Amino acid sequence: MKFFVDTADTDAIAALNDLGMVDGVTTNPSLIMKSGRDIKDVTKQICDMVAGPVSAETVARDADGMIAEGRVLAQIAGNIAIKVPLTWAGLKACKVLSGEGRMVNVTLCFSASQALLAAKAGATYISPFIGRLDDVNLDGMELIEDIRTIYDNYDFTTEILAASIRSVNHMKQAALIGADVATAPPHVIRSMADHVLTDRGLDAFLKDWETTGQTIL
Ligand code: G3P
């Protein structure tokens, strides 16, 4: 499973990138707002840092607006994936932009039927929002499973990009189901390394080592 980082915080991206944990980046208007930076500046900086796809989201509600914005965003760098919402306007923009050979990430997906439409419109990525479904007592992981089944039934090449990931368990479940990509905030990716038994075991080893009086270097 590829790891995308869901943030416009360039320091956080750089830190994970140094460890080889960044296969791509996703942003959205809320994350750009949180960064406090100009969308083109911050997106360019991210694209220069990361070799993989960097999603930048359009903000128009109509297809023509999304297409025009998408073309502008695509000028930022060769690794831009244009993010459009899963509306009929977004699907139309997806069809046009993907037809131009551009990567398109169709976002705000909350049903398998929506995901089927996105694949037919030529989406490079479909972004089902797991956490937001869980927030309203629906099952985000069930949606990932359903989309996996449908895409595999018909050999769609659209990649499932599990989004709105909130926990380490979400990452594990997405990987078990076979999501192609999971995009998560930096703190979730960092937390994947944490285990109380690892900490406890290391403490015990080092305590014993101290009593030997030995050094390695
Ligand atoms: O990738 C989409 C993500 O940014 C939404 O996450 O936690 O705001 O639902 P969240």
py3Dmol code that shows the C-alpha trace and the ligand (Angstrom):
import py3Dmol

protein = """\
ATOM      1  CA  MET A   1       0.000   0.000   0.000  1.00  0.00           C
ATOM      2  CA  LYS A   2       1.339   3.407  -0.933  1.00  0.00           C
ATOM      3  CA  PHE A   3       1.459   6.086   1.757  1.00  0.00           C
ATOM      4  CA  PHE A   4       0.336   9.579   0.879  1.00  0.00           C
ATOM      5  CA  VAL A   5       0.602  12.282   3.519  1.00  0.00           C
ATOM      6  CA  ASP A   6      -2.543  14.317   4.018  1.00  0.00           C
ATOM      7  CA  THR A   7      -1.156  17.739   4.854  1.00  0.00           C
ATOM      8  CA  ALA A   8       0.243  20.985   3.450  1.00  0.00           C
ATOM      9  CA  ASP A   9       2.755  21.211   6.312  1.00  0.00           C
ATOM     10  CA  THR A  10       6.041  21.102   4.408  1.00  0.00           C
ATOM     11  CA  ASP A  11       8.193  20.427   7.506  1.00  0.00           C
ATOM     12  CA  ALA A  12       6.075  17.393   8.389  1.00  0.00           C
ATOM     13  CA  ILE A  13       6.240  16.128   4.794  1.00  0.00           C
ATOM     14  CA  ALA A  14      10.032  16.597   4.676  1.00  0.00           C
ATOM     15  CA  ALA A  15      10.530  14.670   7.928  1.00  0.00           C
ATOM     16  CA  LEU A  16       8.567  11.656   6.677  1.00  0.00           C
ATOM     17  CA  ASN A  17      10.052  11.920   3.198  1.00  0.00           C
ATOM     18  CA  ASP A  18      13.554  11.536   4.656  1.00  0.00           C
ATOM     19  CA  LEU A  19      12.446   8.151   6.005  1.00  0.00           C
ATOM     20  CA  GLY A  20      11.053   7.015   2.640  1.00  0.00           C
ATOM     21  CA  MET A  21       7.491   7.061   3.962  1.00  0.00           C
ATOM     22  CA  VAL A  22       6.027   9.452   1.402  1.00  0.00           C
ATOM     23  CA  ASP A  23       4.765   8.063  -1.896  1.00  0.00           C
ATOM     24  CA  GLY A  24       2.663  11.166  -2.495  1.00  0.00           C
ATOM     25  CA  VAL A  25       0.796  14.019  -0.820  1.00  0.00           C
ATOM     26  CA  THR A  26      -2.841  15.070  -0.682  1.00  0.00           C
ATOM     27  CA  THR A  27      -4.083  18.537   0.140  1.00  0.00           C
ATOM     28  CA  ASN A  28      -7.521  20.121   0.229  1.00  0.00           C
ATOM     29  CA  PRO A  29      -8.814  23.679   0.747  1.00  0.00           C
ATOM     30  CA  SER A  30      -9.008  23.171   4.528  1.00  0.00           C
ATOM     31  CA  LEU A  31      -5.389  21.991   4.695  1.00  0.00           C
ATOM     32  CA  ILE A  32      -4.258  24.945   2.556  1.00  0.00           C
ATOM     33  CA  MET A  33      -6.121  27.263   4.945  1.00  0.00           C
ATOM     34  CA  LYS A  34      -4.409  25.560   7.898  1.00  0.00           C
ATOM     35  CA  SER A  35      -0.984  26.098   6.301  1.00  0.00           C
ATOM     36  CA  GLY A  36      -1.677  29.834   6.051  1.00  0.00           C
ATOM     37  CA  ARG A  37       0.173  29.849   2.716  1.00  0.00           C
ATOM     38  CA  ASP A  38      -0.598  30.628  -0.920  1.00  0.00           C
ATOM     39  CA  ILE A  39      -1.859  27.463  -2.644  1.00  0.00           C
ATOM     40  CA  LYS A  40       0.506  27.735  -5.591  1.00  0.00           C
ATOM     41  CA  ASP A  41       3.597  28.470  -3.464  1.00  0.00           C
ATOM     42  CA  VAL A  42       3.055  25.714  -0.962  1.00  0.00           C
ATOM     43  CA  THR A  43       2.016  23.183  -3.607  1.00  0.00           C
ATOM     44  CA  LYS A  44       5.108  23.973  -5.695  1.00  0.00           C
ATOM     45  CA  GLN A  45       7.329  23.467  -2.645  1.00  0.00           C
ATOM     46  CA  ILE A  46       5.688  20.112  -1.954  1.00  0.00           C
ATOM     47  CA  CYS A  47       6.014  19.020  -5.594  1.00  0.00           C
ATOM     48  CA  ASP A  48       9.712  19.876  -5.558  1.00  0.00           C
ATOM     49  CA  MET A  49      10.193  17.735  -2.447  1.00  0.00           C
ATOM     50  CA  VAL A  50       8.133  14.679  -3.338  1.00  0.00           C
ATOM     51  CA  ALA A  51       8.527  12.584  -6.471  1.00  0.00           C
ATOM     52  CA  GLY A  52       5.054  11.040  -6.302  1.00  0.00           C
ATOM     53  CA  PRO A  53       1.641  12.557  -7.033  1.00  0.00           C
ATOM     54  CA  VAL A  54       0.611  15.693  -5.161  1.00  0.00           C
ATOM     55  CA  SER A  55      -3.145  16.314  -5.088  1.00  0.00           C
ATOM     56  CA  ALA A  56      -4.283  19.924  -5.391  1.00  0.00           C
ATOM     57  CA  GLU A  57      -8.012  20.586  -5.200  1.00  0.00           C
ATOM     58  CA  THR A  58     -10.180  22.788  -7.384  1.00  0.00           C
ATOM     59  CA  VAL A  59     -12.707  25.083  -5.700  1.00  0.00           C
ATOM     60  CA  ALA A  60     -15.225  25.853  -8.467  1.00  0.00           C
ATOM     61  CA  ARG A  61     -18.682  24.275  -8.246  1.00  0.00           C
ATOM     62  CA  ASP A  62     -19.222  24.005 -12.010  1.00  0.00           C
ATOM     63  CA  ALA A  63     -17.402  21.746 -14.445  1.00  0.00           C
ATOM     64  CA  ASP A  64     -15.976  24.508 -16.637  1.00  0.00           C
ATOM     65  CA  GLY A  65     -14.572  26.240 -13.569  1.00  0.00           C
ATOM     66  CA  MET A  66     -13.042  23.005 -12.278  1.00  0.00           C
ATOM     67  CA  ILE A  67     -11.495  22.284 -15.670  1.00  0.00           C
ATOM     68  CA  ALA A  68      -9.991  25.776 -15.898  1.00  0.00           C
ATOM     69  CA  GLU A  69      -8.676  25.626 -12.334  1.00  0.00           C
ATOM     70  CA  GLY A  70      -7.386  22.103 -12.867  1.00  0.00           C
ATOM     71  CA  ARG A  71      -5.376  23.184 -15.887  1.00  0.00           C
ATOM     72  CA  VAL A  72      -3.847  26.043 -13.880  1.00  0.00           C
ATOM     73  CA  LEU A  73      -3.004  23.768 -10.955  1.00  0.00           C
ATOM     74  CA  ALA A  74      -1.441  21.256 -13.350  1.00  0.00           C
ATOM     75  CA  GLN A  75       1.011  23.959 -14.472  1.00  0.00           C
ATOM     76  CA  ILE A  76       2.552  23.996 -10.984  1.00  0.00           C
ATOM     77  CA  ALA A  77       4.479  20.766 -11.602  1.00  0.00           C
ATOM     78  CA  GLY A  78       4.428  17.541 -13.575  1.00  0.00           C
ATOM     79  CA  ASN A  79       3.377  15.482 -10.534  1.00  0.00           C
ATOM     80  CA  ILE A  80       0.128  17.314  -9.786  1.00  0.00           C
ATOM     81  CA  ALA A  81      -3.033  15.223  -9.442  1.00  0.00           C
ATOM     82  CA  ILE A  82      -6.056  17.467  -9.863  1.00  0.00           C
ATOM     83  CA  LYS A  83      -8.612  16.854  -7.144  1.00  0.00           C
ATOM     84  CA  VAL A  84     -12.283  17.343  -7.988  1.00  0.00           C
ATOM     85  CA  PRO A  85     -15.363  16.581  -5.886  1.00  0.00           C
ATOM     86  CA  LEU A  86     -17.667  13.660  -6.600  1.00  0.00           C
ATOM     87  CA  THR A  87     -20.525  15.629  -8.126  1.00  0.00           C
ATOM     88  CA  TRP A  88     -21.799  15.438 -11.689  1.00  0.00           C
ATOM     89  CA  ALA A  89     -19.778  18.596 -12.394  1.00  0.00           C
ATOM     90  CA  GLY A  90     -16.723  16.928 -10.851  1.00  0.00           C
ATOM     91  CA  LEU A  91     -17.237  13.783 -12.920  1.00  0.00           C
ATOM     92  CA  LYS A  92     -17.484  15.865 -16.082  1.00  0.00           C
ATOM     93  CA  ALA A  93     -14.279  17.701 -15.147  1.00  0.00           C
ATOM     94  CA  CYS A  94     -12.656  14.340 -14.390  1.00  0.00           C
ATOM     95  CA  LYS A  95     -13.570  13.007 -17.817  1.00  0.00           C
ATOM     96  CA  VAL A  96     -12.160  16.069 -19.588  1.00  0.00           C
ATOM     97  CA  LEU A  97      -8.992  16.414 -17.488  1.00  0.00           C
ATOM     98  CA  SER A  98      -8.164  12.703 -17.517  1.00  0.00           C
ATOM     99  CA  GLY A  99      -8.783  12.741 -21.287  1.00  0.00           C
ATOM    100  CA  GLU A 100      -6.027  15.353 -21.486  1.00  0.00           C
ATOM    101  CA  GLY A 101      -3.690  12.839 -19.859  1.00  0.00           C
ATOM    102  CA  ARG A 102      -3.746  14.482 -16.434  1.00  0.00           C
ATOM    103  CA  MET A 103      -3.953  12.636 -13.105  1.00  0.00           C
ATOM    104  CA  VAL A 104      -7.330  13.192 -11.453  1.00  0.00           C
ATOM    105  CA  ASN A 105      -8.253  12.397  -7.857  1.00  0.00           C
ATOM    106  CA  VAL A 106     -12.021  12.303  -7.324  1.00  0.00           C
ATOM    107  CA  THR A 107     -12.647  13.201  -3.711  1.00  0.00           C
ATOM    108  CA  LEU A 108     -15.485  13.314  -1.166  1.00  0.00           C
ATOM    109  CA  CYS A 109     -16.618   9.798  -2.086  1.00  0.00           C
ATOM    110  CA  PHE A 110     -19.080   8.270   0.365  1.00  0.00           C
ATOM    111  CA  SER A 111     -20.650   5.404  -1.601  1.00  0.00           C
ATOM    112  CA  ALA A 112     -19.629   2.533  -3.844  1.00  0.00           C
ATOM    113  CA  SER A 113     -21.986   3.798  -6.543  1.00  0.00           C
ATOM    114  CA  GLN A 114     -20.145   7.105  -6.576  1.00  0.00           C
ATOM    115  CA  ALA A 115     -16.850   5.231  -6.861  1.00  0.00           C
ATOM    116  CA  LEU A 116     -18.175   3.271  -9.847  1.00  0.00           C
ATOM    117  CA  LEU A 117     -19.032   6.531 -11.625  1.00  0.00           C
ATOM    118  CA  ALA A 118     -15.576   7.961 -10.915  1.00  0.00           C
ATOM    119  CA  ALA A 119     -13.879   4.917 -12.422  1.00  0.00           C
ATOM    120  CA  LYS A 120     -16.027   5.193 -15.542  1.00  0.00           C
ATOM    121  CA  ALA A 121     -15.130   8.898 -15.798  1.00  0.00           C
ATOM    122  CA  GLY A 122     -11.444   7.932 -15.938  1.00  0.00           C
ATOM    123  CA  ALA A 123     -10.352   8.871 -12.408  1.00  0.00           C
ATOM    124  CA  THR A 124      -6.761   8.057 -11.527  1.00  0.00           C
ATOM    125  CA  TYR A 125      -7.701   7.917  -7.839  1.00  0.00           C
ATOM    126  CA  ILE A 126     -10.963   7.606  -5.934  1.00  0.00           C
ATOM    127  CA  SER A 127     -10.904   9.015  -2.392  1.00  0.00           C
ATOM    128  CA  PRO A 128     -13.457   7.372  -0.080  1.00  0.00           C
ATOM    129  CA  PHE A 129     -13.585   9.217   3.266  1.00  0.00           C
ATOM    130  CA  ILE A 130     -13.409   6.586   5.979  1.00  0.00           C
ATOM    131  CA  GLY A 131     -13.342   8.725   9.125  1.00  0.00           C
ATOM    132  CA  ARG A 132     -16.240  10.933   8.099  1.00  0.00           C
ATOM    133  CA  LEU A 133     -18.423   7.861   7.507  1.00  0.00           C
ATOM    134  CA  ASP A 134     -17.446   6.501  10.921  1.00  0.00           C
ATOM    135  CA  ASP A 135     -18.363   9.931  12.370  1.00  0.00           C
ATOM    136  CA  VAL A 136     -22.005   9.372  11.345  1.00  0.00           C
ATOM    137  CA  ASN A 137     -22.042   5.745  12.537  1.00  0.00           C
ATOM    138  CA  LEU A 138     -21.566   4.238   9.075  1.00  0.00           C
ATOM    139  CA  ASP A 139     -18.777   1.804   8.244  1.00  0.00           C
ATOM    140  CA  GLY A 140     -15.951   3.457   6.316  1.00  0.00           C
ATOM    141  CA  MET A 141     -14.031   0.207   5.910  1.00  0.00           C
ATOM    142  CA  GLU A 142     -17.056  -1.553   4.450  1.00  0.00           C
ATOM    143  CA  LEU A 143     -17.037   1.090   1.723  1.00  0.00           C
ATOM    144  CA  ILE A 144     -13.379   0.364   0.927  1.00  0.00           C
ATOM    145  CA  GLU A 145     -14.215  -3.349   0.720  1.00  0.00           C
ATOM    146  CA  ASP A 146     -17.157  -2.715  -1.614  1.00  0.00           C
ATOM    147  CA  ILE A 147     -15.131  -0.500  -3.924  1.00  0.00           C
ATOM    148  CA  ARG A 148     -12.286  -3.057  -3.992  1.00  0.00           C
ATOM    149  CA  THR A 149     -14.751  -5.759  -5.041  1.00  0.00           C
ATOM    150  CA  ILE A 150     -16.389  -3.635  -7.732  1.00  0.00           C
ATOM    151  CA  TYR A 151     -13.112  -2.395  -9.216  1.00  0.00           C
ATOM    152  CA  ASP A 152     -11.668  -5.920  -9.213  1.00  0.00           C
ATOM    153  CA  ASN A 153     -14.843  -7.348 -10.809  1.00  0.00           C
ATOM    154  CA  TYR A 154     -14.336  -5.144 -13.839  1.00  0.00           C
ATOM    155  CA  ASP A 155     -10.563  -4.579 -13.814  1.00  0.00           C
ATOM    156  CA  PHE A 156     -10.906  -0.829 -13.342  1.00  0.00           C
ATOM    157  CA  THR A 157      -7.470   0.737 -13.035  1.00  0.00           C
ATOM    158  CA  THR A 158      -8.646   3.612 -10.824  1.00  0.00           C
ATOM    159  CA  GLU A 159      -6.672   3.373  -7.581  1.00  0.00           C
ATOM    160  CA  ILE A 160      -8.481   3.297  -4.240  1.00  0.00           C
ATOM    161  CA  LEU A 161      -7.037   6.078  -2.109  1.00  0.00           C
ATOM    162  CA  ALA A 162      -8.384   5.568   1.407  1.00  0.00           C
ATOM    163  CA  ALA A 163      -8.823   9.054   2.865  1.00  0.00           C
ATOM    164  CA  SER A 164     -10.047  10.705   6.056  1.00  0.00           C
ATOM    165  CA  ILE A 165      -7.852   8.227   7.906  1.00  0.00           C
ATOM    166  CA  ARG A 166      -7.826   8.945  11.607  1.00  0.00           C
ATOM    167  CA  SER A 167      -6.016   6.054  13.274  1.00  0.00           C
ATOM    168  CA  VAL A 168      -3.349   3.386  13.009  1.00  0.00           C
ATOM    169  CA  ASN A 169      -6.137   0.827  12.907  1.00  0.00           C
ATOM    170  CA  HIS A 170      -7.600   2.539   9.846  1.00  0.00           C
ATOM    171  CA  MET A 171      -4.201   2.148   8.134  1.00  0.00           C
ATOM    172  CA  LYS A 172      -4.046  -1.553   8.991  1.00  0.00           C
ATOM    173  CA  GLN A 173      -7.610  -2.213   7.858  1.00  0.00           C
ATOM    174  CA  ALA A 174      -7.089  -0.343   4.590  1.00  0.00           C
ATOM    175  CA  ALA A 175      -3.969  -2.414   3.901  1.00  0.00           C
ATOM    176  CA  LEU A 176      -5.733  -5.681   4.754  1.00  0.00           C
ATOM    177  CA  ILE A 177      -8.587  -4.876   2.406  1.00  0.00           C
ATOM    178  CA  GLY A 178      -6.160  -3.952  -0.355  1.00  0.00           C
ATOM    179  CA  ALA A 179      -6.562  -0.211  -0.758  1.00  0.00           C
ATOM    180  CA  ASP A 180      -3.950   0.901  -3.281  1.00  0.00           C
ATOM    181  CA  VAL A 181      -3.096   4.013  -1.293  1.00  0.00           C
ATOM    182  CA  ALA A 182      -3.907   5.438   2.121  1.00  0.00           C
ATOM    183  CA  THR A 183      -3.540   9.120   2.829  1.00  0.00           C
ATOM    184  CA  ALA A 184      -3.112  10.017   6.466  1.00  0.00           C
ATOM    185  CA  PRO A 185      -2.077  12.962   8.608  1.00  0.00           C
ATOM    186  CA  PRO A 186       1.618  12.842   9.606  1.00  0.00           C
ATOM    187  CA  HIS A 187       0.848  11.989  13.252  1.00  0.00           C
ATOM    188  CA  VAL A 188      -1.053   8.835  12.221  1.00  0.00           C
ATOM    189  CA  ILE A 189       1.863   7.605  10.102  1.00  0.00           C
ATOM    190  CA  ARG A 190       4.297   8.330  12.933  1.00  0.00           C
ATOM    191  CA  SER A 191       2.055   6.509  15.432  1.00  0.00           C
ATOM    192  CA  MET A 192       2.288   3.326  13.357  1.00  0.00           C
ATOM    193  CA  ALA A 193       5.732   2.757  14.888  1.00  0.00           C
ATOM    194  CA  ASP A 194       4.458   2.950  18.460  1.00  0.00           C
ATOM    195  CA  HIS A 195       3.903  -0.121  20.597  1.00  0.00           C
ATOM    196  CA  VAL A 196       3.997  -0.313  24.369  1.00  0.00           C
ATOM    197  CA  LEU A 197       5.726  -3.704  24.244  1.00  0.00           C
ATOM    198  CA  THR A 198       8.456  -2.314  21.988  1.00  0.00           C
ATOM    199  CA  ASP A 199       9.137   0.453  24.523  1.00  0.00           C
ATOM    200  CA  ARG A 200       9.029  -1.951  27.435  1.00  0.00           C
ATOM    201  CA  GLY A 201      11.270  -4.468  25.680  1.00  0.00           C
ATOM    202  CA  LEU A 202      13.826  -1.846  24.733  1.00  0.00           C
ATOM    203  CA  ASP A 203      13.956  -0.500  28.284  1.00  0.00           C
ATOM    204  CA  ALA A 204      14.600  -3.999  29.608  1.00  0.00           C
ATOM    205  CA  PHE A 205      17.319  -4.756  27.036  1.00  0.00           C
ATOM    206  CA  LEU A 206      19.139  -1.498  27.721  1.00  0.00           C
ATOM    207  CA  LYS A 207      18.915  -1.941  31.467  1.00  0.00           C
ATOM    208  CA  ASP A 208      20.517  -5.383  31.162  1.00  0.00           C
ATOM    209  CA  TRP A 209      23.109  -4.046  28.741  1.00  0.00           C
ATOM    210  CA  GLU A 210      24.157  -1.349  31.218  1.00  0.00           C
ATOM    211  CA  THR A 211      25.007  -4.017  33.793  1.00  0.00           C
ATOM    212  CA  THR A 212      27.468  -5.675  31.380  1.00  0.00           C
ATOM    213  CA  GLY A 213      29.675  -2.587  31.350  1.00  0.00           C
ATOM    214  CA  GLN A 214      30.340  -3.209  27.633  1.00  0.00           C
ATOM    215  CA  THR A 215      30.336  -0.709  24.743  1.00  0.00           C
ATOM    216  CA  ILE A 216      29.919  -1.377  21.050  1.00  0.00           C
ATOM    217  CA  LEU A 217      31.760   1.672  19.671  1.00  0.00           C
TER     218      LEU A 217
END
"""
ligand_1 = """\
10
G3P
O -8.076 13.186 2.703
C -9.222 13.816 3.135
C -9.000 14.307 4.503
O -8.236 15.461 4.498
C -10.228 14.498 5.281
O -9.888 14.105 6.554
O -10.103 13.971 8.961
O -10.927 15.994 7.733
O -12.136 13.840 7.570
P -10.821 14.488 7.757
"""
view = py3Dmol.view(width=600, height=400)
view.addModel(protein, "pdb")
view.setStyle({"model": 0}, {"cartoon": {"style": "trace"}})
view.addModel(ligand_1, "xyz")
view.setStyle({"model": 1}, {"stick": {}})
view.zoomTo()
view.show()
